[in-house]
Amino acid sequence: MEFSHKPVLLNEAIEGLAIKENGIYVDGTAGGGGHSGEILKRLRGGTLISIDRDPDAIQTLTQRFSKNENSIIVKGNYGDMRELLAQRKLYRVDGVLLDIGVSSHQLDTAGRGFSFHEDAPLDMRMSRKGTTAAQLVNTLPFEELRRILFEYGEEKYASSIAKGIIAAREQKPLETTFELAEIVKANVPQRVRRDGHPARKTFQAIRIAVNDELGELRRGLESAFELLGSGGRLAVITFHSLEDRMVKQQMAAWCQGCTCPKDFPVCVCGNAPKAKLVNKKPICANETELTENPRARSAKLRICEKF
C-alpha cells in the first residue's frame, strides 16, 4: 500500500522550522512522510514525532521510518499532541509542522469517499472511525445541514442544496458520492454547473464536519504552542480560507502586546507578545511548484516563533 502525497511548500516549510540537529520536532499531520522525511535528514541525535490519525498513513510511515533511531511514529489526532507526547515523557519541542486538510492519497483512493470524481460509499473519515458522511447527510436536520454547507463550504446555495438532500433522503438513504454530487448539481443554477464542479464546496463542507477539522485545528494550534520552548517555531500550511483565517488570527493574538485602548497614556493590561511572525505575509507556492503540483495553488504557509 503506497500512501502517495506530494508535500506542498516542502522547502519553504523545512527552512521555516530552522531545524537544529539535536532538536525535538513534531510533524502533526505526517501523511505519507514527505515533510517528515526531510526533517529526519537534518537530525543528528534529535527526535521527530510523526503523528497521523489515518491508519493507511501510519502503515506507510512505519514502513519508511521505523528503523530510523530519530523517528517516533504515533497514531492519533494532532489536536491531542500534548497528551500523546506526555505519554512518551516529552514536554518541550523545538518545532511543530502542521499540513492541514485532506491528503492526495485520501482524495485519490476512491473507496475512501472523499472525491466526487469517483463513485464510492459516502465515507470521508480520515481515521476510518466514527460517523460517516452518509450517516451525517441522512440524519442531520435542515438547519444544521444548511449551516455546515454555508459555514464550512462557503456555499452560496447552501439552503437549496440542503433542501435537495432532505427531499432525496425521504425517498431513499444517500449512500454514494455520485448520489450526493447529483443532488448538488440538481439544486444549483445552470451557470454554476459550468464553473468547475458544483459539488466541490459541498464535499469540502461535509468532510470538514465528519472529521471536525476546524475543531482539530483549534486544539492543534493551542497544543503546539504550549509545547514549544523559547525560540521554537510553528509552521502551518492551509488550503482554504477558513483554516487560513483561523491560523492568521491565532498567530496575531500570540504576537499582540498591549490591548489597552489607544487613548490610555500608559499600559495597564500588562500583556506582552508571546511570539513573533517569521513571515509577515503567507508564503505561497511558486510557479515551478504549481506546474508540478496544481493542488498547491491554494496553499498558504504561516510561521511564528515563540519568545
N, C-alpha and C positions, 0 to 999 in steps of 0.2 A: 504494500500500500504506500503510495507516494503522496505526501501532503505537499502539493505544489503551491507555492505562494511567492511571487516575486516581491521582495521587500521594497517598499516605496521610500524615497528620500534616504536611502541607506547611508551614503557617505556623509550627508548633512547631519543625520541623527547621531551617528557614531562620533563625528567630530564635535558635535554639540555637547556630548556627555563628558568630554575632556577626560578620557579614561586613564586611570592610574594602574600600573601593572599589578600592584598588590591590593587594589580596591575591591569592594564588595558591590555588586550591581544586580539589578532586578530587571528582567525582561518580562513584564507583566502580561503580555499577550504574545507569547512566543511563536505560536503557529507552527510553520514548518522549519523555523530556526534560522531564517535568513539574517535577522538582526543579531540573534544570539551567537551565531557562528562568528560574526565579525567582532563582537565583544570578546569572545573567548580567545581569538587570535592575539588580542592585545594584553591578555592577562599572564602574569608570571608570578604565581603564588597567590593571586586574588581568587575571588569566587563570583560565579554568576548563578543566580537563581532564575530558572526559566519556568514561568507559570502559564498554564492554559487550562481551560475547562473542557476543551474538546478532546475526547478520547483518541480520535484519529491523530491529532497534533501530538499528544503525549506518546503515542506509539512511534511516530516519526522522530521526535526529539530523543527518545530513548535509543533508537537505532543509531542516530547521528552522534550523540554526545555522552552516552552512559559510561564510556571508557575514559572520558576526559576528567582528570582529577580536579579540575577547577569548576566542574559543572554539577549543579543540583537541579533535578527536574521535579516539578511539583504539579500535580493535578489539582486544580481549584480555581476559584474566581479571583481575579486580581484585586477586586474590592476588599478581599479578605487577606491581603498580603501581610499586614501586620501580624495577624494571628498565625498565618502559615509560616512566617519567618520565626516568630517566637517559639513555635513548636520545635524549631531547629536551633534554638539558642542564639538567634541573630536579631539584634535590636537596633542597629545603625547601619546605613548603607551610604555609598558614595554617589550612587546614581540610579535612576529609575527611567526605563523607557516604556511608553505605552503607545501601541499602534492600534487605534480604536476601530471597531466595526467588523464587518463580515470579511472573511478571507477569500482569496481566489479559489482555494480548494473547496470551501463550502458552497460558493456560487456555482462552481463548475461540476460538482458532484450532484447529478440530477436527483438522486434518491433522497437528498437532504431537504429538498423542497424549498430552497431559498430563491430559486430563479423562476421567472415567468416565461423563460425561453424553452423550458423542457417540462413535459407533463410528468408529474410525480406526486406522491402523497403530500398533502399540505402540512409540513412539519415545522421547519425553521429553527429547531432547537440546537443551539451551539453545543450544549453539554449532553445532548440526547436524553435529557431527563426533564421532567416537569410537563407543563401544559403545552400542547402543540398549537400551531397556528389554526388547525382545523377546529380544535376544541374552542379556541378563542372566538373565531368568527361565527361559530354555530351557537354560542351561548350568551355573548355579551348583549346587553340591551342597546337600542338605537343610539341613545345619547353618548354612551361610553365608546361605541364604535366610531361615531362621528368625531368625538374628541380625539381619539387615537389617530385617526386619519388626518385630522386638521393640525394637531399639535406636533406629532412625530413625523408625519409625511409632508407637512405644509401643503396639504392637498386642498386646492380651491373648491373642488366639487365633493368635499367630504360628505355633506348631507345626502346628496343624490346617490353616491356610491353606497353609503351605509343603508339607505332605504332599499337599494337593489339587493344587497346582501341579505337583508331580513326577508324580503319577498322571495328570494330564491331558496333560502333555507326552510321556508314554510312548505315548500314542495318536496325537498329532499335535503339532507345534510350536505354541506360542501365538503368535498374530500380531496380534491386535487388542485394543483397550481393552475392548470388551464381553466378549470371551472371558475376560480376566483378572477383570473385575468379576463375572461369573457364577460363576467358581470361588470367589471370596471369599464371595459370597452362600451358596454351597452348603456352605461349611465353617465357618460361624459359627452360633450358636444363633438360633432364630427371633426371640427377643426383641431381639437385636442388629440384625436387619434392620429393625425398626420405629423404631430410634433413629438417624435420619439414614441416609445411605448407608453400608453396611458396608465399602465398598471405599475410603473416604476415606483411612484410615491406611495401607493397603497402597500406594496410589498415591503418597502422600507419601513413604513409605519408599523405594520403588523410584526415584522421581525424585531423591531426595537421593543415593542410591547412584550412579545414572547420571552425575550431574553433580558428584560429590564435593563436595557443598555445604558439609559441615562442615569438610572439609579446606581448602576455598577460604576459608571464613570465618576459620579459624585463621590461615592465611597472610595474609589481607587485614588482619586486626587488627594483626598484627605489622608488616606493611609500612607501614600507615597511621601507626602510632605512631612508627615510626622516621623517617618523612618529616616529621612535624610539627615546626615550630620552637617555641620558647618562646612560650607563650600560645596556641598552635594548638589547635583543637578537633576532636574526633572525635565524630560523631553517627551512631548506628546504629539502624535500625528493623528489628525482628524480628517474625516472625509465628507462631512456635511455641516451645514450652518449651525444646527442645534448643538452638536458636540463642540464645534469651534467656539461658539459663543460662551458655552459653559467654561471651557478651559481659559479663554481670554479673561472672563470676569473673575474667575478664581485666582488666576495669577496676578491680576490687577489688585485684588484685595490683599494678597500677601505682600505686594510691593508698596501698598499705600501706607503713608505715615500718618501724620496728624489729621484727624477728622473733625476738628473744631470748625465752626463757622468762620468764613474768611474775614469777618469784621472783628473777630476776637484779637485783642492786642498780643496776647501770649497764649501758648498752648496749655490747655487744662486737661486734655484727654490722656496725654501720656503715651499715645500709640506711636510705635516705631515700626518702620518697614521690617518685614521678616525675610524678604527676598528681593532680588533684582532680576529684571529681564535680561537675558543674554542677547536676544534679538528683539528690537522694539516692534518690528513687523513680522508676521508669519513668513516662514520660508516655504516656497512653493517649488514644484518640480521644474527643471529647466527643459528646453526644447528637446534635447537628446533623450532624456528620460521619458518625456511624453510620447516621442516617436516609438520608443521601445516598449512602453507600458502605458497605454491610453487610460488605464484605471487610476493613474496618478494625477489626472487632470484636476481633481477637486481636493487633493491632499494639501494640508497645511501643517507645518511643524512649528510648535512654540516651545521655547526653552526658558526655564528660570533657574536661578542659583540661590540656594538658601544661605542666609547670613549665619 
